[in-house]
Structure formats: C-alpha cells, structure tokens
Amino acid sequence: MSGSRSVRSGNNRKGIDTMSNFKTTHRRKPVGALALALCLVSVPAALRCEEAGVAGETASTSSVLVQGVDANALAAAVEAVGGEVTHELGIIDAVAANLSVSQRGALESSGIVARIYDNHTVETAARKVKTRDEPEIVREPRYPPLMGAELLHKEGHTGYGATIAVLDTGFFAHKATLRNSLADVRLLAQYDAIKGLLVNKRHTNESSDNNGHGGHVAGVALNSERDSETGMYRGLAPDADLVAVKAFDASGKGTYADVIRGIDWVVANQARFGIRVLNLSFSAPPRSYYWDDPLNQAVMAAWRAGIVVVASAGNGGPDAMTIGVPGNIPYVITVGAMTDNYTPYELTDDRLTYFSSAGPTVEGFVKPDLIAPGGHILSVMDGATTIAREHPEFHDSRYYFTMSGTSQAAAIVSGMAALLLETSPGLTPDDVKCRLMMTARPSVDKEGNLAVSVFQQGAGLVDAYDAAYSRASGCANQGLDIEKDLMGIEHYAGLARQAEDGSYYIEGLDGFAWGDGFAWGDGFAWGDGFAWGDGFAWGDGFAWGDGFAWGDGFAWGDGFAWGDGFAWGDGFAWGDGLMEPMSINTWVEQE
C-alpha cells in the first residue's frame, strides 16, 4: 500500500484517475458492456437498455454502494442499466442501489465506476455481555458527571447558540431534551435517514426513537433539568440546540447507506441549523484501513466541513487494537469510558471501564484521544422502547434509565464541545480537539507516572472548565492533511509500534519514556487476567508539555508493518463486507 493510492471520497476529485487503482473481488466476465455504453450515450438509448439485456435479473438483486467521481453520473448509469437508486450519497460521490449480478458487472466495466461495496445490513447487538465474574450488586446510578461543566454553567455558559446533531436511533420527546433551560423548544429538526425524509414541522416534536439509545445519548449531552438535591443541570450543555438524525430502527438495525445519508444531510444542512457538533455513539469492527471505509470517508468530510465529530471508542475492550469505526479515524475526537466505581467523591478508586476499547489503531495512531465517564449513567428513555423493555430493572418506571458504555462517554464530550464553541465560536474542529486534549488529566500513580497506558486513556480524563479557558492551538492532527487524505493523494500512519514482547510503544518520541518500548506495568497486562491494582488518581500536576507528539501523523509508506505482518492487503475489497454488526447499544454490565 503506498501513499499515492487513491480513495474515492469527499466532493472534489479533480485530476484523479478513477480506475487506475480499482480492484474488484469478483473477476467475472463483463456483462453487457457494449449495451451499457450505448445506454449512457443518450436518453433514447437508455430506454432501450432492457432490450439490450443489461437490466435483466431483476428478480435477484442486492444492495450496493457505487462510488466514482460524480454521484449524478453514477445515478444515471445505474438507472441506465435498469438498476434502482435508493440513496444519493454526494458526500462520498456515491449512490446506493439495488443491482442484479449482470447490472453490477456492466457497471464495473463501464469506466466511470471507481468502486462497488456491498451494502449488507448492519445491526446493533443489544445483548448482555458478561465482562467479569462478580455477584450482582444494586447500586445507585448517577446523572452524567459534569467534569467541570457546572462551573461554566454558573458563569452563564450553557452551550447556547451551538447545535449538536445526534445520529442515532431517533428522538425521545422528553421536556428535558425538547426544551432548553428557558423552556424554549430547541429541537430544530428531525431527519429520518432510513426513509430519506425531513420530518414535517408539525410533527417535529414527536418521539421517533423506538429503540431508546438515541434519546438516552441526547439526554446525556444536553438535558436541561436540574437535580433536585444539588441544583445542577443534568446535562452538559442544557441550552444547546439539537438536531436528531434517525439512522437505526427499533431493533438497532441500519445500513452503511442509511448512516452515510444521515451524515450527508447533516453536512448539507450545517449552516441552516447551526450544526457545530456531530455525535456518533456507535461502533463497527474495522474492515480496512481507515481511508478505505466509505462511512469513514463521510465522517472525514464532515470534519473537513468544520463540524466537530465525537465518536465512541467502542465497547470491545480491554484488549489492544479494539477501536472501532468511525473512532479509528485519526482526525475525530474518539472517546473511551471510565467509571467512578460508585464513589463519586473518592478519586483514588476511579478506573477505566472493562469494556472500553483500546488502541493503537491498525495504522499506528494512539486512540482513544480522551476518556470521559461512561459507567452507570442516568438519562432519559421512554419505557416503551426496545432497550427499556429488555432491561426493565434499569428503568425507573417513568422517564429515566441507567446505562453504561462509550456511547455515554462520547455524549459527555459532545456536550463539552458545545460549551467550548459557545465561549469561543471561532474554534475549528482541530482547535476543539487540541484544547480538550491539552487540558485532560491523565491517570497517574503515587509517583506521578502514568498509571494506565496512553493507548487506553489517550490524553486522559476531560475537564470542561479548563478546556473552555485554554488558549492552546496547533496540538491536534499535526502532520495530517485531510484534503489530501480525502482526495486519495496521501494517507497517514501514526507513531505507535509493537515490540518483540508484544507490548506497544511510541517511536522516536524524545523526552518521554516511550522510546524503550512501553510495557503495561506490573498492575496491568493484556492477556494475564486484567487487574487494575490498587487504583490510581487523576493527576492535576501532570503536564503533557508542548503538545502531543504521539498524535502526529506521517505519510503512509510501504514499509509500515505490525510485528510479523499485519496488513489488510492490496487485495482486500468490500465484496464480502459490511457483515459485522454496527453496534450502538451493545449491552454491557453497569460499572
């Protein structure tokens, strides 16, 4: 794999040879290529396509993503061979379509198609996952820990003027998410990416979340109710506006095409609704390098457009290299989860959750970037939704539900991003990421050394107040050029490497103790039973210095390899792909 390999994504591909690097999994003989050429010449010719045999096999079709240089031309080509266009995905210059085998073959040989991906159904996995053997203990849940946000609230900073788009299972019309702290309706729009419809304004305030996950996540980010005991808001950004994008159904199922269409709509309506933050609380196993994944391409385009994208790391931990899509994108803010261990005022027993996914990524980037609370988080959920019915013991029989996951941790950081953008509206996505990372507090032991690997905690635990008043800049995504990345001109690798003993380290980092090969320490091993030791504290005095050298990227080269050779291979294609579940609500034990 070389740095010159093209990737078809984004909206600008001037000068790119769309076929020079295209490989198809199915090396079948082209079907109807001459007929296709005639079909593409004119409308009258297109009307004769079915007579030419190109549009046959309509009884047996499959859903695919067809990518090239121009989505409109692709749509015309699909229709010309008799296929059915189901989604227009201009954000990655693609369309989703139902095609027969012969229609697909004709498109592959047409000369205008760069790549065809299978668009199999992806689904959530709402099941109980046993993470460790221990007796069931009933403990009190808590509202999202505000991580310094309450100090900003007292100063009048509540996220007002910033809009968070939550792409998930829909919207729960609870007053705490429907209205801000002034009782004004702050739900600006609901878009159904499954149907491709903007909900009628007369019904905008109605619930659309039959699963429960989307409403819970939105509540974590911007619940406007106050706690009766403390008087503090129950959400991070109680006055931020909300746009709800439904891309998963009641059972948590969706497709790449639905999610990409949702992101496409968010970017297209960014200015209309003032969208500054996009929350993506779902995760799928990576099936390729980050730049080859069509969903990742759409997410990168959103970041390039000026939207702060916050993604969950995934609930596949604690093993290394378990960061999911789209959290494996180097540009976005990827969030892992910690828990207060049910002792909110005792910091020394805080720990990472057992389920929180860890890095590095396949491309050598340190992920997650940050961690935030993700254990036993209380937020709004309709009792009639799928999750609430499957786990009634965690519902209060009214409007609140307790849930753990990196989904909730990501929502906390999305709320923080809205607070930063209210205090400093001119911040770019890179600026927001830089300030959140620079002011994070890493876990340290009694000697002041890192207690947990950077591949588990990134820069550490977020701090909203310090981030809002930080003036840091230029410390995130250094050495990366998202425009070149999207155009396929250049892709990037990080500085993480694997030692002969299997541990991971940061290559060539002067002044920090990673150069000799970072081992996980006496209290933690990936394969020996996972122990947290005596606990650790979040160090206020720990300084990262002038920046995050381990976050830098460099141009991808042929020489990059993991140990004995980890590579997707040039022959990897999405022909059999997208079968892995895209999980937005994988059930994990409360921590």
N, C-alpha and C positions, 0 to 999 in steps of 0.2 A: 504494500500500500504506500503510495507516495503522496507528497504534498500537492501534486498537480492534479490529482484525481478530482473530477468534477462531481458536484452534488446539485441536484435539481431542486432548489428550494428558494423561497423568497419571491420577490416580484420583479427582479431585474437580472436578466441573464444575457446581456448583450455580449456578443462575441464568443459565446460558449458553443462548442460542438456538441450537440445534444446526443449524438450517437457514438462518439469516439470511445466512450468507456462503458457503454451499456452492455450488460450481460444478462441473459435470460436463463432461468433454471431449466425451462422446457425447450430442448433443442429439437423441436418438431419442424417438419417441413412447412414453410409459409403457406397459408391457405388464402386463396383469393386475392393475392397481392395486386394483380393487374386490375381486377374489378374494383379494389379499393382505390387505386389511383384514379380510375375513371370517376368513382363516386365523389372524390374530392375536387374534381375539376369544376363542376357546376351543379346548381340545384336540379335541373332536369336529369342529369346523370345520376345524381344521388337518389332520385325517385326510382331509378331502375336497379338499385343495388340488390334488392331482394331477388330480382330476376337473375342477377349475376351469381347468386349463390353465396354471397358474402354474409347475409344476415340470417342464415339458417340456424338450426339447432336451438330455436327459441324456447323449446320445451325444457332445455337443460342449461341453465345459466348460473353464474356465480358472481359475487360482488367483488370488485377490484378497485384499486386506486390507480389511475392512469396519469402519469406525470410527464411534462415536457416543458416547452418554453412558454406557451401561451394557452391558458385554460379555455379561452373561447374557441381556439382552433381545435383543441382536443375534444371539446364537446361536439363540435361539428363533425369531427372524424368518427366519434363514437356513434352518433346518430346516422352518419352516412353508411356505416356497416350494419345498421339495424339494431345497435345496442341501445340501452336505456340509461340516460344520465340521471343519477339520483342525488348527487351533491355537487355543487360548484365550489371548489376549494382554491380560490385565487391566491390565497396567502402562500401556498406552495406550488402555484402554477399546475394545478391538477384538477381532475374531476373523479368522482366515484361513479361507477357504472356497473350495470348488470350485463355481462357478456357471455356468449357461448364460447366453446373452445375454438371454433373456426373464426369467430369475430375477434377473439383475443389474438389469434395467430395473425390475422390480417393487420391488426393494429401494430403488432410487434414488428412487422416487416414494412411498415408504411414509411419509415424515415422521419416521422415527426414526433414519435413517442420516445422519451428518454428511458422510462422505466414503468413497469407494471407490478404493483404489490397486491397480493391477496388481502381482502378486507374481511377476514373472518370475525365472527362475533367475539368481543371481549366481555368479560363479566367480572363482577365483584365476587368475593368469596366470603360471604357473611357466615362464618362458622367460628366456633370456639376453638382456639389454639392453645393447647397446654404448653406453657413456657417453662415451668419447673414444678417439681413436686412439693406441694405445701398444703396445709389444711385451709379450707375456705374461711376467710375472716371478713366479717361485715364491718366496714369502716365508713366513716363519714366522707362523702365526696366534697369537693370544693369548687367554687367558681373559678374561672381562669385566673391564675396568679398574674397580677398586673405588671410585675417586673419593672417597677419604676414609673409606669404609666399614670398611677394615681397622683404622683407629684405633678405631672404635666396637666392632669385634669384640674387640680387645684389652681393652677396658673391660667386656666381658661383654654387649654389646648385639648381638643376632643376629637380631632380628625375632620372638623367641619370644612367643607369645600373639596374634599378628596373622595373619589368614588372607588369602592372596592368591587370588582367583578368576581363572583364566586361561581366557578364552573364545576357543577356537581350534579346532584340528583333533583334539584329544584329548590323551591322556596316554601318555608313554613310561615304563614301569615300570623305570627305572634306579634303582639304590640311592641315587644322589646326589639324586634328586628324590622318591623314595618315602619315604626316611627322613631325619630331621634329623641334626645332628652327634652326637646322643646315641644314634643308631641306633634311635630310636623312629619308628614309622610316622606320618608327618604328612599323608598323603593322606586327607582327611576324607570326600570324596565325589567320584564321577564322575557327571555328568548328561549324558545324550545328548539334546540339544535337537532333533536331527533326528527321533528316534523319540519324544521326549517321555517318556523313561524315566530314573529314577534307577537306576544300575547296582546289581545285587544285591550286598549287602555281602560275600558270599562271593567275589565276583569284582572287588571294588573295586580290588585291587592289580594287576590285569591291564592290559596296554597296550591302548589304544584308538586310538592315533594311527597311522594308516596313511599319512599324508602326510609327517610329520616336523617341520612348522613348530611345532606346539603344544608338543611335547616340548622343542624347542630353546629356545623362548621361556621356558618354565617353568624350564629349567636355568639360563638367564642370571640369572633373578631369585633363585633360592634353592638352587642347587647346594651341597650340604653337604660335598663332598670338599675336601681340602686339596691344594694344589700341592706336589709332592714337592721342588721346589727352594726355594721361598720360604716354605712352610708356611702360606700364606694360603688362605683359603677361595676356592673357585672361583665362588661366587655371592654376591650382595649381602646376602641375608637367609637364611643357612643353616638357621635354626631356625624360620622362619615356616611356618605350615601352608598346605596347598594344597587348593583345590577346582578340579577340571578340568571344564570345560564344553565339550562337543563340538558345534560348530555347522557345521563344514565337513567334507566327506567326503575320501576318499583322494586325489581329484584336486583338492581345494581348492574344490569347489563347495558352495554353500549358497544359502539364500534369505533375504530380509528376515524372513520369518516365523520361520525357524529361529533367526536371531540374536536377534530380539526375544523369542522364547520363552525363549532362554537367559538373557537379561538379566532377564526377568520372574522366572525361577526363582531367580536369584541374589538379587534383592531380597526375594523371599518367604522365602528361607532364610538371610537375612543374620544374624539372631540365633542361629539353630540352629547355624551353623558359625563364628560369629565373623568373618564376612567384612568386612574393612575396606578392601580394595583390589580393584579390578577392572581387569585388564589387557586392553586391546583393541588388539592388534597387527595391524590390518587397515585398509584404506582404500578408499573408493569415491569417484568424482568427485561433487561436489555437483550436485544436480539442482533445487534450490530454495533458498530462504532456510533457514537452519539450523532454524528453529522449525517449518517445514512438513514436514520429513523425518520419517517415522514411526520410523525407527531412532534418530534424534537425540532424539526425544521420550522413547523408552525410556531412553536414556543419561542424559538430564537428570533423569528420575525417579529413577534410581539415585543420582545426585549429591545430589538433594534428600533421599533416604533416609539420607544420611550415609556413603555409600561413596565413597572416593577413586577417581575414574576416571582412568586414564592411557591416553592414546590416541597412536598413532603419527601423525606428520605426513603420512606417505605418501612414496613413492619417485618422485615425479613432478617433482623439481627438475631444474635450478636455477631455472627460470622463476618469476616472481612469480605470486601468486594460484593456487597449485597445491595448497594444503592440502585434504585430503580429508575425507570423512565417516567417523567422527564427530569428527575432530580440529578441525573448523571450529566446534564448539560453544564459545562463549566461556567457559563455566564450567569445563570439564575441563582437565586438565593435558596439553597437546599437546607432543610431544617430537620434535625433529629430531635429525639424526645428524652427528657429527664423527668424524674419524679422527686417530690419532697419526702417520699417514704411515709406519708401521712403525719409528718411532723413539720408543719409549715414554718415554725419559728425556730427550728433547730437545723442549721445548715450542714453540720458535720456528717449527717447520715444521708444527705442527698446523694443521688446516684443516677446514672443513665438507666433508662428502662431496658429490660432484657430484650425487648423486641426491636429496638431502634436500629435501623440498618446502618452499616459502617462502610467506609471506603477502604482503599482508594478505588477509583473507577478503573475500568479496563484501560483507559487512555492515560492513566497515571495522575489524575487530579485528586487532590485532597477533598473529600466530601464526608459528612455534611459540612456546610460552611459555618453553621451555628447550631446550638441546641436551645430548646425552649420547653416549658412544662408541657407534658403530654400524658400524665398519669391521673386517673380518676377525675376528669374534668366534667363539670356540671354545666349543661347548656340546654337550650330549648329543643324540644322534639315533640311532635304530635304523637299521642299514644296509639293512634291507629296505623302508624307506618310499620313497614316490614321489620325494621330493627327493634322497635319498641315492643312489637308483638312477640318476637323471637326471644327477647331478653327482658321480660316484664319486671324482673327483680331489680333492674337498674332504673326503672321509671317511677316517678313519684305519684303516678296516677292522675297527674294534672298536666303540667306542661314541661317538666324538666327531666333530663336523662343524664346518667353518668356514663362516660365513655373514655377510653384511653386510645392513644395512637399518635403517630407522627402527623396525622391529619389535623389533630387539635393543636399540636405544636406549630404547624405551618400557619394555622389561622391566627394564632397569637402574634406571630411575626408580621402577618399581613396587616393586622390592626396597628402594630408599631410603625410599619411603613407609612400608613396613612397619617399618623401623628407627625412623623418627620416631614412629610410633604405639606402638612398644614403649616408647620413652623418655618419651613424653607421650601416654598413652592417651586423654586427653580432647580431643585436637585434632579439629576439624571438617575436612571436606574443604577449605574455604576457608583454614583455618589452615595445612594442609599445603602447599597451593599457594603461599601467601604466603611461608612460610619457605624453601621450595625456591628461589623466585624471588629473594627478597631476598638470599640468600647465594650465588647463582650468580655466576660470574666471567666477565664479557664479554670478547670478544676485542678487544684494543687494539693500536694501532701504537706505534712508538717514542716518539711524543709524548704518549702516553696517551689518544688519541682512539679512538673505536670504529673498528675495522678492518673490521668486517663489519656490515651493516645489521641493525637490530633486527628487521626483517621476515624475516631468516634465522635469527637466533640467539635471539630473544626476550631474556630477561634474561641469557643466557649459559650457560656450562658448569656443570653441577650439582656441588655439594660436599656430600656426605652428613654429614660431621662438623660443619661449620659450621651446616648446617640443623638438625641434631639439637639443638644447643645454642642456637639462635636463640630469641629471645623476641618476634620480630616478629609482628604481627597486624594485620588490617584493611587489608592492602595488595593483596588479590586480589579480583576481581569486585566492585569498588566501583561503585555506581550500578546494579547489576543485582538484580532480584528474581525468583528462579527460580520462585516460586509464581505470580506474576502471568504470567510467561512461559509456564508450562505450562497455565495456565487460559485463555490467549488474551487476557488483559486488556491486556497490554503486552509489546512486543518491543523489542529493543535494537540499537543500532548503535555501532560503535567510532569512534575519532578519526582513523583513517587516511584520507588524501585523496591524490588524484593531481594532480600539477602539469601544466601545459600541455606540458612537455617529456617527459611520460610517467613521471617519477620519482614516488616516493611520499613522503609526509611526514606528520607528526603535527600536527593542527590545534590551535592555541591552547595549546601547551604552554610555559608560562613557565619560564625558567631552564635550558632545554635547547635545543640547536641544531637543532631540527626545524622551527621556525616559518617559516623562509625557503624551505622546500621541500627535503627531504632528497634529495641526489643520491648515487649509489652510489660516488662517488670515482674516482680515476684508475686504481685497480687492479681495478675490477670494473664490468662492465656487463651488463645482462640480455641484450642482443642482439648484442654485438660479439665474441663468442668466449669469454667466460668465463675470465678469468685471475685467479689468486689473488695475483699479485705475489710479493714476497719472503718471504711468511709473516707470521705475527703471533703474539703471545703472549697468554696468558690473564692479565689484569691483576688481581693481588691488591689493588691500591690503588684500583681504580676503584669509586666509590660511586654508587649509584642515588639517594641522597637519602632522602626521607621515604616514598617509595612509587613506584608505577608509574602515573603519571597517564595514560600511554598505554594502560593496561589498562582504564580506566574505560569505562562504557557510558552511553548516554542513550536515552531513549525514541525508538523508530523513528518517523520522520515522513515525509511525502510528498516533502519537499524533498531527500532524500539521493540523490545520483546520482554515478556514476563518469564523469568526463570527458564524453564525448559521449553518455553514457546507457547504463549497464549495469544491466539490471534483468531479473528473471525474468518480470515482468509479472503482472498480476492474472489473466490467462487461463491461466497455467501450471498444468497439472494432471499427475497421475501416470498418466494414462491410457495413455501410451505408455512409461511409465517403468520404472526399475529394470533396464534392459538393460545398463548399464555394468558391467564386472567389479568385484566387490569383492575387492580383492587383499590376501591375507595373506602371499603368498610370491612376489611379483614378483621375479624373479631379477635381481640387479644385480652388477656386477663387484666383486670384493673391493677394498676401499680401506683 
